[in-house]
Amino acid sequence: MNRIMNSTTSPIESAMTKSRTRLQKMILSAMLIALGTAGSLMPFATFPIGPSRCAPLQAVINVLGGVLLGPEYAVINAFLISLLRNLMGSGTLLAFPGSMIGALLAGLMFRWFHKDWLAVLGEFTGTGLIGAMTAYPFARWLMGSTPAAVYFFVVPFMISSGVGSIAAFLLLRILRRAKLIRPLVRRI
């Protein structure tokens, strides 16, 4: 009997659950944005390679955001972290294409397949390869830098996203084994 009552929810209960989930997503999103922004100010969390400033923590945040919040929130988080890093002088314009494409692919891969390792692969491919190649026009036309080739940023972006993606995968494994997380995106 109790099971039957719980399976049918009123429209008010449904709306309250949806509002609660949205609030949880916004809070987690704000925490990830704060972590990514603060992390860019720590000297050990970023390192320069050529004209780019590599931030493996961004890859961790992209994967966590993609898995826990979904692609929409992950992309918004990546954009806001990149914007704040640039406003504070701790980032470059190259942060935008790399982080946003990586976050999008991490979120989409997890949404489609529900596998953490595919979210990691999405981040690595999105930031390390696609984001690196889209950084070329940013560097050439917006920053006035003339990189040698379209593939100029691939190695630094792959190093950064590779380190961060592996760290995110290990963190997700630890959190899942401890039963501390469940994706909020599945609750919608």
Buried (B, 14 or more C-beta within 10 A) or exposed (E): EEEEEEEEEEEEEEEEEEEEBEEBBEEBBEEBBEBBBBBBEEEEBBBEEBBBBBBBBBBBBBBBBBBBBBBBBBBBBBBBBBBBBBEEEBBBBBBBBBBBBBBBBBBBBBBEEEEBBBBBBBBBBBBBBBBBBBBBEBBBEEBEBEBEEBEBBBEBBBBBBBBBBBBBBEBBEEBEEEEEBEBBBEEE
